[in-house]
Every structure is written in structure tokens, then in C-alpha cells.
Amino acid sequence: MAFIQGYEFDAMSRRPLYGDVTQRLVDLCACAPGSVVADVGCGSGLATELLLERFPQLGSVVGIDPSDHELALAKERLGHHPRARFVTGRAQDVGAVVGPVDAVVLSNVMHQIPRAERHSVLRGCHDLLAPGGRLALNTLFYEGAVLPESRRFYAAWLHATRTWLRGRGGDLVLEREAPVALETLTPGDHEALMAEAGFADVRSEEDVYAWTLEDWQALCGYSIFVEGATGLTDVDLGSRALTAALHTVFRDLGLSSVPRRWLFVHGTRQR
Ligand SMILES: C[S@@+](CC[C@H](N)C(=O)[O-])C[C@H]1O[C@@H](n2cnc3c(N)ncnc32)[C@H](O)[C@@H]1O
């Protein structure tokens, strides 16, 4: 998994669609005045920003991310904020990089954690929380995210990407380990993982969001997505291939948007 400068998640995180999704996640946190929140896998800081807006009496938000490129963007946006700070670190080591907190947000991070490590990440977040503290996560890569009627779109997009690359003497890299994002779990699996990690009152909810061409295009500028979708280490080439193919498929299938489900899961550390 490569974090490449110039190919951060930022363009996607600034899409109105993504803003709506992240606002919904933040609303699930219900932070009391003075609370400290960890935004684990904060990227360029959208959830941190929305948390500070939604709960103006928050004590502070600590954004944690392993990518210094993502953190540079977060600091550019929010580095001046007296109640936001950003540290380099992984969700797997969260207890070593941040002290006790009242809430944890994992905004579209779980599908970037290898499946075998998801339990210990949730356990680490649980142990970080004060009794009664909440964890809220969401993900768009899980079992059930793709609606049956959209399968045709994904197949056509992959095919058109391959055709574009082959026309330039290249190809998709098919012989490889499956990307971590495709180590998918069902909503029920997510709930069970949360319960096994010690959380109570675990709930999950799903909703369908309509992705426009501009939304997908923004995702095509993200290195982790490009690498996962194409297998290419040349992210610039992969990004151009996916973007060109996207335009072809939206045009050929006469699409204005593609629906996809998003999963939200939340729970509380027992008192
Ligand atoms: C899809 S982006 C979401 C970024 C941000 N949370 C948002 O919603 O805008 C996933 C983020 O997870 C981060 N990430 C990847 N592996 C991680 C890990 N092991 N621990 C914590 N964060 C990780 C990536 O660097 C990236 O910033």
C-alpha cells in the first residue's frame, strides 16, 4: 500500500457526497463538552473539522494517520486550530500515540486494515476509551456495498480500463494478492467484531448513496484506490486509465450516477 504525494484522498473527501457521509458518522459520536476525540486514520482532516464544528465545546481532537502526505494537508487546513493536533501513527498502535479519549472515529479506515488485524485495532480503540465512551466507524468496502443492479457498471469500468491500458502496451496486473479493501466483512461481522472487542450497544446501519461521475473521478486520484483497482505501481498511469474508462462507461451506459451502500457501525465502552 503506497502513500504517494499528489495522490492523497483529499479530493474525494471534499466531495459533497463524502461530506454528507462523514457528517452522519460524526453525528453518531454524541460528544459531551470537554471531550477528547481520536480521529484514527484522519487523512486530510475532514472528520476532525466536522467534529469541531458539530461539537463546538469539544476539548480537543487528535488526528492520527500513517501518511505524512495526508497529515501535511490536515495541518495546512487545521494546524492553526487551538483544539486540533495531528500525529503520525497507525491504528494498530493507537494506544502508543494517544492518551485516553472519550470518543473514537474511524472514518473509512477499516477497509485499509488487513482483516486479520481488525479485531486488535478495535480492541486497542476500546482500551483507549473512557467508560461510556463511543466508537463510530464507517466503510464503503464491505459485503453488500455493491448493489446487484450496479455490477454491470463495475464490470464495464474494469473492462474499459483494461482496453485503455492495452491500447498503450500495458495491462491490469491480475496476478497478485487481493487488495486489503476486498477482504470484506458483512455488517453482522462488523457488529460481532465490535462486540468481541468489548463494545456494548453495538448497532449498524446502511444507506445508499448516489455516486456521480465527479465522485468516482475524485476517487481515481487516490493512490490506494488506484493500486487496489489496477494492481499498477505506476499510479499516474493507473489513475489516467481509470478516469478515461470511467468517462467511457458513464457515456456508454447512459449513467448519471451509480448507487452504492455505505455501512456505519457504532458502540459504547461499558461503564
Ligand atoms: C479512505 S481514507 C479516509 C481519510 C479520512 N478518515 C477521511 O474520511 O477523509 C483512509 C485513511 O486511512 C489511513 N490509513 C491507512 N492505513 C492505516 C492504518 N493502518 N492506521 C490508520 N490509518 C490508516 C490512510 O492514510 C488514509 O488517510
PDBQT file of the ligand as one rigid body, heavy atoms in Angstrom, charges set to zero:
ROOT
HETATM    1  C1  LIG A 301     -10.147   6.499   2.764  1.00  0.00    +0.000 C 
HETATM    2  S1  LIG A 301      -9.009   7.457   3.620  1.00  0.00    +0.000 S 
HETATM    3  C2  LIG A 301     -10.054   8.315   4.792  1.00  0.00    +0.000 C 
HETATM    4  C3  LIG A 301      -9.384   9.523   5.377  1.00  0.00    +0.000 C 
HETATM    5  C4  LIG A 301     -10.229  10.297   6.383  1.00  0.00    +0.000 C 
HETATM    6  N1  LIG A 301     -10.545   9.480   7.527  1.00  0.00    +0.000 N 
HETATM    7  C5  LIG A 301     -11.477  10.817   5.735  1.00  0.00    +0.000 C 
HETATM    8  O1  LIG A 301     -12.565  10.266   5.996  1.00  0.00    +0.000 OA
HETATM    9  O2  LIG A 301     -11.382  11.768   4.936  1.00  0.00    +0.000 OA
HETATM   10  C6  LIG A 301      -8.242   6.224   4.633  1.00  0.00    +0.000 C 
HETATM   11  C7  LIG A 301      -7.178   6.783   5.562  1.00  0.00    +0.000 C 
HETATM   12  O3  LIG A 301      -6.697   5.712   6.375  1.00  0.00    +0.000 OA
HETATM   13  C8  LIG A 301      -5.313   5.883   6.524  1.00  0.00    +0.000 C 
HETATM   14  N2  LIG A 301      -4.735   4.591   6.911  1.00  0.00    +0.000 N 
HETATM   15  C9  LIG A 301      -4.293   3.587   6.122  1.00  0.00    +0.000 A 
HETATM   16  N3  LIG A 301      -3.803   2.579   6.869  1.00  0.00    +0.000 NA
HETATM   17  C10 LIG A 301      -3.967   2.963   8.156  1.00  0.00    +0.000 A 
HETATM   18  C11 LIG A 301      -3.641   2.369   9.403  1.00  0.00    +0.000 A 
HETATM   19  N4  LIG A 301      -3.064   1.166   9.477  1.00  0.00    +0.000 N 
HETATM   20  N5  LIG A 301      -3.915   3.056  10.528  1.00  0.00    +0.000 NA
HETATM   21  C12 LIG A 301      -4.508   4.274  10.472  1.00  0.00    +0.000 A 
HETATM   22  N6  LIG A 301      -4.831   4.885   9.321  1.00  0.00    +0.000 NA
HETATM   23  C13 LIG A 301      -4.567   4.240   8.180  1.00  0.00    +0.000 A 
HETATM   24  C14 LIG A 301      -4.851   6.389   5.176  1.00  0.00    +0.000 C 
HETATM   25  O4  LIG A 301      -3.600   7.018   5.225  1.00  0.00    +0.000 OA
HETATM   26  C15 LIG A 301      -5.981   7.356   4.833  1.00  0.00    +0.000 C 
HETATM   27  O5  LIG A 301      -5.713   8.645   5.310  1.00  0.00    +0.000 OA
ENDROOT
TORSDOF 0
